[in-house]
Amino acid sequence: MLRMFFELNVGLFEFGLLLFELRLRRLQRAAALLEFFVRHAQLFLLNLQLFALALGFFEQFDQALTIARASPKRPSLQPSSIAPATSPSA
């Protein structure tokens, strides 16, 4: 009779351990899911930073190109437009 009582207690203890293990697995899955979302957010932020850097580079390049196109061209030097040099009279 006492032996059956101990076997019943051991069986209930094992069942309790199984339930505890199930709760731990659920918590581990929740932790893994949270870690995934945090890492995903970090990668998303890194991609946004890279995109912002590339966009800034192309904006600066476009501004420099626009300035280069808008600047007046050098006038061509023609013989008639060159004035003769005069020597200072002392």
C-alpha positions as CSV (number, residue, x, y, z in Angstrom):
1,M,0.0,0.0,0.0
2,L,2.8,2.4,0.9
3,R,4.6,1.5,-2.3
4,M,1.6,2.4,-4.4
5,F,1.4,5.7,-2.6
6,F,5.0,6.5,-3.4
7,E,4.6,5.4,-7.0
8,L,1.6,7.7,-7.3
9,N,3.6,10.6,-5.8
10,V,6.5,9.9,-8.2
11,G,4.0,9.8,-11.2
12,L,2.5,13.1,-10.1
13,F,5.9,14.7,-9.6
14,E,6.9,13.6,-13.1
15,F,3.7,15.0,-14.5
16,G,4.5,18.3,-12.7
17,L,8.0,18.3,-14.2
18,L,6.5,17.8,-17.7
19,L,4.2,20.7,-17.2
20,F,7.1,22.8,-15.9
21,E,9.2,21.9,-18.9
22,L,6.3,22.8,-21.2
23,R,6.1,26.3,-19.6
24,L,9.8,26.7,-19.9
25,R,9.7,25.8,-23.6
26,R,6.9,28.4,-24.1
27,L,9.0,31.0,-22.4
28,Q,12.0,30.1,-24.5
29,R,9.9,30.4,-27.7
30,A,8.7,33.8,-26.6
31,A,12.3,34.9,-25.8
32,A,13.4,33.7,-29.2
33,L,10.6,35.5,-30.9
34,L,11.4,38.7,-29.1
35,E,15.0,38.4,-30.0
36,F,14.0,37.8,-33.7
37,F,11.9,41.0,-33.7
38,V,14.7,43.0,-32.0
39,R,17.3,41.8,-34.5
40,H,14.9,42.3,-37.4
41,A,14.4,45.9,-36.2
42,Q,18.1,46.4,-35.9
43,L,18.7,45.2,-39.5
44,F,15.8,47.4,-40.7
45,L,17.4,50.4,-39.0
46,L,20.8,49.6,-40.5
47,N,19.2,49.4,-43.9
48,L,17.5,52.8,-43.4
49,Q,20.8,54.3,-42.3
50,L,22.6,52.9,-45.4
51,F,19.8,54.2,-47.6
52,A,20.1,57.6,-46.0
53,L,23.8,57.7,-46.6
54,A,23.4,56.7,-50.3
55,L,20.6,59.3,-50.7
56,G,22.8,62.0,-49.2
57,F,25.7,61.0,-51.5
58,F,23.5,61.2,-54.6
59,E,22.0,64.5,-53.5
60,Q,25.4,66.0,-53.2
61,F,26.5,64.6,-56.5
62,D,23.3,65.9,-58.1
63,Q,23.9,69.4,-56.6
64,A,27.5,69.4,-57.9
65,L,26.4,68.3,-61.3
66,T,23.7,71.0,-61.4
67,I,26.2,73.7,-60.4
68,A,28.7,72.5,-63.0
69,R,26.0,72.7,-65.7
70,A,24.8,76.1,-64.6
71,S,28.2,77.8,-64.4
72,P,29.1,80.0,-67.4
73,K,31.4,78.5,-69.9
74,R,34.9,80.1,-70.2
75,P,34.8,82.7,-73.0
76,S,37.0,81.7,-75.9
77,L,40.0,83.9,-76.3
78,Q,39.9,85.5,-79.7
79,P,42.7,87.8,-81.0
80,S,40.3,90.7,-81.3
81,S,39.2,90.5,-77.7
82,I,42.7,90.7,-76.4
83,A,43.7,94.3,-75.6
84,P,47.3,95.2,-76.3
85,A,49.4,95.6,-73.2
86,T,50.4,99.2,-72.4
87,S,53.6,100.0,-70.6
88,P,53.3,102.3,-67.7
89,S,54.9,105.7,-68.4
90,A,57.2,107.0,-65.8
